[in-house]
Amino acid sequence: MVLIDRPARDPVPAGVPARRRVVSPGRTALALGAVGVAYRLAALLAGLPPTNSDEAVTGLVATHVAQGREFPLFFYGQYYMGALEAYLAAPLFALGGSGVVALRLPNLALYALFLVLMWQLTRRLYHPWFATAVVGLLALGSDRILKNQLIAGGGYPEMNPAGALLVLLAVLLGLGAVRRRASACAAFGLVAGLTLWDDWLVLPYVAAAGALLLAGAGRDLAGRCGAALAAGLVVGLLPIVAHNLTAAPEHRSLAAYRQLGGGTPGDWVDRLHGGVLFGLPMGTGFCPPGRCADWQLWWGVAAPLLLAVAGLLALRALWILRPGILRPASPRRDDAVRTARIRQGGRLALVGAATVSLAAYAGSAAAGDTPVESSRYLSCLLISLPALLWPLWAAAGNHLLPAAARLTARAGLAAVAGGAVLATGALVADADTLTRADAQRRQLVVALDRLGVRDFYADYWTCYPVVLATRERLACGVIRDDLRAGWDRYPAYPARVAGADRVAYVLPTGTALSRAVADHLAATGTAVTRTTVPGYDIHLPAAPVGLPLR
């Protein structure tokens, strides 16, 4: 006799009074999710995570959209990653003006949506109380996690809700749990199409959800549902298709992403360490800001093993449930078998998408060269968190296993929860240090106003946050370490600076670039007013000095 994996329901014993049902998986998950949203709202208002120049460019795009000046498909200065976050923030900018808080509020809403989707997905595929535990873990947030979820730097805040929604829709359509199937299919196509414009990092989850949809609801795709999906896909693809039909060959999507991946991969040992051993704990929220202690790398070993076990369990269940082995004796049993297949297929989809994402990242040059910041490329693995943790959860409560195995599984779950709590606490403890850069930037703006500076040159990471903070009252051009023009994402700003009569050079204190500019100014013999504010050197020559170099 084969035990069918039945749909999980909220286990409330019959006859239990309503007042005793207050503690339920749904209510507990709602409370934990509210804590997660409140924690992120508090971080957002406190200036965490600190903003950066990439996010400022998103804010400038949103500003221009709100003013009706520009309607770009991508962020300024590049031909990949759609400007969706800027368009989401533009209405808030139009109502209350530009700013980092308004820029991040849509991302906070996307995080709340992600929690809802993950609760529904995990409840359908596993068990309600396990879904509650997953929401509890997702309510926590290390520095890396909050950066991915709140910073409007291009693609990251919306990828996880998009991937989770696609997998959930595929599961619900396969289970026959959707009343308006055509609308669900249209939504699937729309979101899948938009991901090709927005950010390709989520494509493994798009592909996994598509395969699951074909396997579970393939017959429906030949009719009205398929037509609705195709229509939604066409609409979602409009931005990226329009771009590729009108762009120069070197600016088309495949060429742009090929250039991004054009670096030479380093030694495989460095990539394995940076992409897996270090990348997994950093990228999934188990490390403090910017570093991982040696003992925290255990997750880089455990997570691939858990992923493999989860995949084997799903494959084994699908093998047992394959057609021809079980011969349902009644329509009810037939429905139970179909439901079990869909659930196991959903679990396998989460495992497969996570495996492809991890392998792609570990094979890239970024995994070995810049493992700390590049760990953001693993942000979509949070969608597969239920698949990673299910082997531990199932073993912890399986009384058929030896006591030692159950204790080991429970210790693993405790270690996961403890690691996430410690990483969250580390972010809170480092809050004053992390917000110092924003405070210094405000002091810089005050100093520039006092000096009467409206136009300046700066390094890339100094330039655009000042422009956004002053709502374009100040403008900048980017200068590189070799004193030549740098990456100017919006050409109107350096053009304005180049035509100004009074131009300052604003550079991080003590850097090689600041010293090189000081030496060049000294060599010209031009009188220079030098001002230092916390974190920055301001060089203000009395006349143009020919920088950046041509």
N, C-alpha and C positions, 0 to 999 in steps of 0.2 A: 504493500500500500504506500503510495506516494503522498507526502504531506504537501498540500497546495498552499502557497504563500498568499493568504487572503488579504483583501484590502484592509488597511489599518483604520480603525475607528476610535473615537474618543471613548476610552473605557470607563463608563459610569455604571456602576452596578444598578440593577433594577431595584426600585423601591427606596433609593436614597433620597431623602428630602432635598428640595431645591436649595435650601439655605446651606446644605453641606456640600453643594457642588460648586461653591465659589472658587475653589482651587481646581482649575481645569487647565489642560494644556493651552487652549486658546487664550484664556484670560492671563495666564502666566506669561505666555509669549508676548501678548500685548503690553504687559507691564515692563518686560525686559526690553522690548523694542522702544518703548517710550523713554526708558533710561538711556538707550543708545542714541536716540535723536536728541535728547536733552544734553547729553555729554558733548555731542558734536556742535550743537548750537552754542553752548558755553565756550567751547574751543574757538568757534568762528568769531564770536564777539570779543574774545580775548586776543585775537590775532594769531591763532594757531590753526594750521601750520603757517609759518611766515610766507608771505607772498614772494613771487620771483618775477623775472622779466618775461618769461613765457606766459604766465598768467596775466600780466599787465597787457600783453599784446591781445589776449582774448578780450580783456576789458575795453581796449581801444576799438576793437572790431565791434563789440556791443554798443559802444558809444556812437560810432558812425552809423550803425544800423538804426539805432534809436533816433538819430537826427536825420535819417534819410539820405545820408551822404554817400554811403557805400553799402553794397550788398554782396560781399565776397563769398565764394563757396568754401574757401579754405582760410586758415589763418594767414595773416600777412607774411609774405616772404617764403612761402612753401606751397607745394602742390599735392599735399597729402594731409589727412586728418581734417574732416569737415568741421566747419565753424558752428556746429550745433549748439554748443554751450553759449556762444555769444548771442545767438538768436533767442535762446531761452531767457537770457538775462536782459535782453534789449527792452522788453516792456517795463521791467523794474527800473531800468535806467531812465526811460522816458517819463516815468511817474515821479521818481525821487532823486534822479541824478546818479552819476556813476560812482562807483566805490567797490571795494573788495567784498564787503558784506553783501551788497545787492548782487554782486557777481556770483557769490557762492550759495545764495539761498536756493536757487533751482537745484543745485547739486545736493543740498541737504534733503530736498523733497525726493530726489532720485534715490538717495540712500534709504529713506523711509519706504519707498516703493520696493526697493530690493529686499528689505526685510519681509514685507508682505508676500512677495513672490517666493522667497526662499521658504517661508513657513508653509505656504500652500504646496510647493513642490516637494519638500521633505515629508510633509504629512501624507501626501499621496504615494510617494515611493517607499516610505519606511514606516514611521510610527509617530503619532502625535506628540508624545513626550520627547522623543528624539528630536523632532522638529523644534520643540521649545528649547531644548539644549543648544541646538544649532543657532537659533536666534539669540540666545544668551551670549554665545561666543562672538557672534557678529556684532553684538552691542558694544563689545570692547573695541579698542582701537589703538594700535601703536602709532608712532610717528609716520611710518611708511603707509599704513592703512589710511590714516586721515589725509595724508597727502593725495593718495589715489582717489579718495571719495569726495574731498572738498575742494581741492585746488582745481580751478578751471584752466588746466594746462593743455587740454586737447584729448578728448576721447575717454579718459579713465572713469570719470563719475558715471557715465551712461552705459559703459560696456557691460557691467555686471547685471544691471536691470534688464538690458536687452537680451543677454544670453540666457538668464534665468527665465524670462518671459517666453522665449522661443522653446526652450525645453519643456516648460510647463504646458504651453499650448499643444505641443506634440503629444504629451502624456494625456491631457484632457480629451483631445480629439480621438486618440487611440482608445481611451476608456469609454467613449461615448458620453462624456459628462458635460458636454456643451450643448445648450439648447440652440443657439444661433450659430450653427457650424460654419455657414458662409462668412459671417462676420469674423469668426475666429481665424478662418483661413486667410481672409483679407488682411487681418492684423499681422499674422505670421509673415505673409509676403512683404508687407510694408516695412516691418522692422528688419527683416532679413535684408531687404534692399538698401535700407538706410545705413546698415552697418558697413556696407561696401564703400559708402561715402565717408562715414564717420571715422572708423578705425578698424584696421584689419586684424588686430590682435584677438578679436573675439570670433574670428572666422572658424576656429576649431569647434566652438560651441554651436555656431550656425550650421556647420556641416553635420554635427552629431544630431542636432534637433531635426534637421531635414531627413537624415537617414531614419530616425525614429518615427517621424511622421509617415514616411513611405512604408515602413514596416507595419505600423499600427493602423493607419487609416488610408492606405494606398488606394483602395477601391473608391473612396470618396473623391479622390483627386481627379477621377475621370469625369466627374459631373460638375455640379454647381460649385462645390467647394474648391475644386481645382481652378475653375474660371476666376473665382474670387481671389484665390491665392496669386494667380498670374497677374490680375489687375493690381493688387496691392504691391506686388513685386515691381511692376512697371513704374508705379508712382514712386516707390522708394528708391528706385535706381535713377530717377530723372536727374538729380544733381550730378552724380558721377558720370552718367552717360553724356550729359550736356558738356561737362568739362572735357571729356576725352574726345568728343567730336570737334571741339573748337580749339583745343590747346595745341601748342607746338609739340612735335614728337618727343622732345626731351622732357616735357612737362606732363606727359600723360602718366596715368597712375602706375602702370607696371614699370615704367622708366624711373619714376620717383622712388618707388619702393626698392628697385634694384640698386639705385644709388645709395639708399640708406643702408642696405646690407652689403655694400661694396668693400667693407673693411676685411682685412685678412685675419681669419680666426687664429687665435693664439694657441699655445700648447694645450692639448686636450686635458691635461691635468688641471691647468688653470681654469679652463671652461667648466670642467666637472665640479671643481671646488666652488667657483663663483656662481655657476648656474644651478647647482643642485644642493651641495652641502651647505653653502652659505645662502644661496638665493632663496631656497624654500623657507627657512626660518625668517629671513629678513622680509621677503615678499609677501608672506602670509601672516605677519603680525606677531612674531615671537621675539623681536629684538628691540632694544632701546634705540634712540635716534642715532643713525649713522654708524652703528657698530653692532657686532654680535660677539658675545663671549664664547669661549670654546665650548662650554657646557651646553650652550643653547643650540649648538649645531646638531644635537641628537635628532632634531626634527628633520634635518636634511637626509638622515639615514632612514628614519622610521617612516616618513611620508611615502617614499617610493615603494617600500615593502607593503604598507597598508593599501596603497593603490593597486599593487599586484594582487594582493589577497582579495580585495573588493572585486576586481575584474574576474578572478577565477571563480568566486562565489556566484557572480551573476551568470557567467558562462555555464557553470555546472547546473544552475537552476534552469536556464534556457534549454540545456541539453535534456534534462529530465522532462521538461514541458514540451518538447518538440512534437510536432504532429506525427501520429502513427504510434507513439509510445503510450500516451494516455488516450483511452477511449471513453470519452464522457458518456455517462449513462443517462443524463438528463440535461435539459437546457440550462438549468441552474448551475450544474457542474461545468458545463461548457463555458458559461459566462465567467465562472471562477478561474478556469484555466486561462482564458483570454486576458482577464485582468492581471493574473500573475505574470503572464508573458510581457504585457506592457510595462508593468512595474520593474521587472528585471531588465527589460530593454532600456528603460529610463536610467536605471543604475549603471548599466554598461555604457550608455551615452556619456554620463558624467565622467566615468573612468577614462573612456577613450579620448574625450576632449582635453582632459587634464594631461594625459600622457603626451598627446601631440603638442600641446602648449609648452610643456616642460622640455620635451626633446628639442623643439624649435629654438627655445631660448638657450638651452645648454649648448647647442651647436653654433650659436652666434658669437661674433667677436666681442660683443658688449658684455657677455657673461664673464669673460676673462679680464677684459680691460677696465670696466667700470661697474663692478658687481653691486656696489651700494645703491647708486641711483638707478641702475638698469634693472634692479629687482622689481621695479614697477611693471616690467613686462610680464610678470607672473600674477598680476592683479586678478585676472579672470579665474584663477584657481579657487577663489572663494566660492564660486558657483559649485565647485566639486567638493566643498568641505563635507557635506553629508556622506559622500562616497568614501572619503578618506577616513572618517571617524566611525562609520557603521561597523566595520569588523571589531573594533574595540567595544562599542556599545553592545553589539549582539553577544560577544563572548562574555562580557561582564555580567550579563543576566542569564546566561545559559547554564542551567543546573546539571546538564548532561556532561559538561566539561569538568575536569579536575579542579579542585579548589584553588590550586596554585595558578592555573590558567585564568580563572576568573579574577583572582587578585591582581595578576599581571595586567589584565585588561583594564581593571579599575585604576590601577596605578598609572597606566598610560593616559587614560582620560583625565585623571587629576593633574598629570604633568602638562597636558595640553591646556587645560583651564588655567593652571598656575602660571604657565609661561605667558599666556595672553594677558593675564592680570598684571604680571610684573612689567611687561612691555608697556601696558597702558599707564601704569604708575610711573614708569621712567619718563614718559612724555610729560605727565603732569609735573613731575619733579623738576624737569628741565625747562619748564614753561618760561621762566624769567629770562633764561639765557637765549632761548629760541626767539623770543619776541624782541630782543635787543636790537636786531637789525631794522625792524620797522620803526622803533623809537629813534634810531640814528638817522633814518631816512627823513623823518619829520623834522629833526633838527637841521638836516642838510637843506631842506626846502626853506626853512626860516632864514638860514645863513645866505642862501642865494637871493632871497627877496631883499635882505638887508644890503647886499652888495649891488642890487639892481640888475642882477643877471637874469636874462630871459632865454638865452640860447647857450648851449654848452655841448662839449664832447665828453664822452664817458665810455667806460667799458660796457659790454653788452648787459651785464647783470645789474648795473647801476642805472642804465639809461631809461628803460620803459616804465619801471615803477614810479619814477618821478613824474614822467609825463602823465600817467594815469592819475596819480595823486593830486596833481595840479589841474586836472581836466584840460590838458593841452595848453595851459597858460605858459608853461615852460616846454621847450622842445630840445631834442638832443640828436646828435649823430654819434655813431659808434666808432671807436678807434681801437685798433688792435695793438698787441705788444710790439709789433714792428713799426708802429706809428703810422700805419696806413689805415684807410677806411675799413671798418669791420662790417658785420652783418646788420645792415640797415633794413629792417623788415618793412618799414613804411617810408618810401623815398621822399615824401613831402617834408618830413622832419629834417633830414640832413640838408635838403635844399634850402630850407628856411635858415638853418644855422649857417650854412655857407654864405648866405647873403647878409648876415648880421654884421653890424659894426663892432659889437662888443661881445666877445665869445670867451667863455671860461672853459677850463679843463677840470673835470670833476672825477677823481679817481680814488680807489680804496687806499687808505693810508698804508705807507710802507711797502707797496707792491713794486715790482720791477717796472710796470708801466708808468706809475707815478714818478719814479726816479728818472726813467727815460724821457718823459715829457719835461721834467724840471731841467735836465741836462740840455735838451734841445732848446728850451727857452733861454737858458743862460748863454748858449752859444750864439744866439741871434743878437744878444745885447739889448733886447727889448726890456723896458721896465715891467716888472711883474709884481702884482699884489698876491701874496700867498696867505691863505687862511686855512686853518685846520679845525675841523669839527669832529666829534667822536666818529671814527670810522672812515673819514674822508679827508683828502687833500683837495683844496680848491686853488687852482692856478689861474689868475686873471691877468693876462698880458694887456698892456696899454694900446697895442696895435696888432693887426693880423700878423701871424708868424708862420704861415704856410703849413699848418698841421690840420688834418692828416696829410702825410706826404703823398705825392702823386705817383 
